[in-house]
Amino acid sequence: MTDTQSIFIKGGNGGVYISCHIQPGASRSGASGLHGDSIKIKLHSPPTDGKANAELVEFIASILSVSKSSVEIKSGHSSRKKVLFVSGITPGFVNDILK
């Protein structure tokens, strides 16, 4: 496990927990480095009516090539700081994709 991986990725319960810092309302969506102990993810959707949360789930599912049902927001539904759980993958896989 690399130092970067251990900062925002933790394995457990048959999947991976990912700590994220979300910036909704960005000009375009994408991962943009680290923010403290989280990966910073910019989302085009506004933070209203769950639009940014829905886009976040779609974005993570897309980049990790998993179904949307495999991605769950575990905490931070109404916060910029969120913890996601992605089932059926390993920390090493996530680290390789998000490098």
C-alpha positions in Angstrom: 0.0 0.0 0.0 1.4 3.4 -1.0 1.3 6.5 1.2 -1.2 8.2 -1.2 -3.4 5.1 -1.3 -3.6 5.0 2.5 -4.6 8.6 2.7 -8.0 8.4 1.0 -8.5 4.7 0.2 -9.2 2.0 2.7 -10.2 -1.6 2.0 -12.8 -3.5 4.0 -16.1 -5.3 3.9 -15.6 -6.7 0.4 -14.8 -3.4 -1.2 -13.1 0.0 -0.8 -13.9 3.2 1.2 -12.9 6.4 -0.6 -12.7 9.7 1.2 -13.7 12.5 -1.1 -13.9 16.3 -1.0 -16.5 17.5 -3.5 -16.6 20.8 -5.4 -20.1 21.0 -7.0 -20.9 23.6 -9.7 -17.5 23.2 -11.5 -17.1 24.0 -15.2 -16.4 20.3 -15.8 -16.3 17.1 -13.8 -13.1 15.3 -12.9 -10.7 14.3 -10.1 -8.2 17.0 -9.3 -5.6 15.8 -6.8 -5.8 15.7 -3.1 -7.5 17.9 -0.6 -6.2 17.1 2.9 -6.8 13.4 3.4 -9.3 13.1 0.6 -9.4 13.0 -3.2 -10.8 16.2 -4.6 -13.6 15.7 -7.2 -15.1 18.5 -9.2 -18.7 18.0 -10.3 -20.5 20.0 -12.9 -23.9 19.5 -11.2 -25.1 22.0 -8.6 -25.4 20.9 -4.9 -29.2 21.0 -5.0 -31.9 18.2 -5.0 -29.2 15.5 -4.8 -27.9 16.3 -8.3 -24.3 16.5 -7.3 -24.6 13.2 -5.3 -26.1 11.4 -8.3 -23.4 12.7 -10.6 -20.7 11.7 -8.0 -22.1 8.1 -8.0 -22.2 8.0 -11.8 -18.7 9.5 -12.1 -17.1 7.1 -9.7 -18.9 4.1 -11.2 -17.7 5.2 -14.7 -14.0 5.7 -13.9 -13.9 2.5 -11.8 -15.9 0.5 -14.4 -18.4 -0.8 -11.9 -22.2 -0.5 -11.8 -23.8 2.5 -10.1 -25.4 0.1 -7.6 -21.9 -0.8 -6.5 -21.2 2.8 -5.3 -22.8 4.0 -2.1 -22.4 7.3 -0.3 -21.8 6.1 3.3 -21.5 9.5 4.9 -21.7 13.2 4.0 -24.9 13.3 1.9 -25.3 17.0 2.5 -21.6 17.9 3.0 -18.6 18.5 0.7 -16.7 15.8 2.6 -18.1 12.4 1.7 -17.1 8.8 2.2 -18.0 6.4 -0.6 -18.1 2.6 -0.5 -17.5 0.7 -3.7 -18.1 -3.0 -3.5 -16.3 -5.7 -5.3 -12.9 -4.0 -5.9 -9.6 -3.7 -4.1 -7.6 -0.7 -2.8 -4.8 -1.5 -5.3 -7.3 -1.3 -8.2 -8.6 2.1 -7.2 -5.1 3.4 -6.6 -4.0 2.3 -10.1 -7.1 4.0 -11.7 -6.8 7.2 -9.8 -3.0 7.7 -10.2 
